[in-house]
Amino acid sequence: MATFRLQGSKVLAVDMTGDSVKAKNGSMVAYDGRMAFKKMTGGGEGIRGMVTRRLTGEEMTVMEVKGQGTCWFADRASEISVVNLRGDKLFVESSNLLCTDAGLRTGTSFTGVRGASQGNGLFTTTVEGHGQAAIMSEGPAVALRVSREHPLTVDPGAYIAHQGNVRQSFQSGVTFRTFMGEGGGEAFQIRFEGDGLVYVQPSERNTIAGDV
């Protein structure tokens, strides 16, 4: 299995010994050893996966990288975090997904109003299995714990991904910026309950749910 490690906070190094990974197309910045690159549409899931992504608005172009040596990945100087999956599922926006172990399964999941509130489609990307995935963020990502005793409420523009046995719901409310008179329009939030992790970034995307 390929080994993921960070070099600094904005470059992912992947050591491979004949195995392969799937990465965002065009994200390779350097490599040593022998590497082969193959462009794949729809996350490498074949015709069914490609059609599903096009219908759900989650179409993404990735490349398969296979070989012996080390390959380095980066994308627009984004901060990178490595997520370890042990049979669980990671939900992540496609624009925030940089690289996954080839053995991990990717797919789509319905987000409903959460995706609409973020200005994304109604579906999001899922990564499932045993292995590692690298996600990107604007600024250093923070992993926040969700437990039965301590649910978590997140600004849609700061949300990146979540994993574990977590339920999410959509609610209206106010944020500090709205309270201080700096918001414009109605504010919306995402509430997470259960047991897992939610990844947030310190930079908010523009959302169609108002200036939150």
Secondary structure as UniProt FT lines:
FT   STRAND          3..7
FT   TURN            8..10
FT   STRAND          11..24
FT   TURN            25..26
FT   STRAND          28..41
FT   TURN            43..44
FT   HELIX           46..56
FT   STRAND          61..73
FT   TURN            76..77
FT   STRAND          79..92
FT   HELIX           94..96
FT   STRAND          97..101
FT   TURN            102..103
FT   STRAND          105..110
FT   HELIX           113..117
FT   TURN            118..119
FT   STRAND          123..137
FT   STRAND          142..146
FT   STRAND          152..154
FT   TURN            156..158
FT   STRAND          159..173
FT   HELIX           176..179
FT   TURN            180..181
FT   STRAND          187..200
FT   TURN            208..209
//
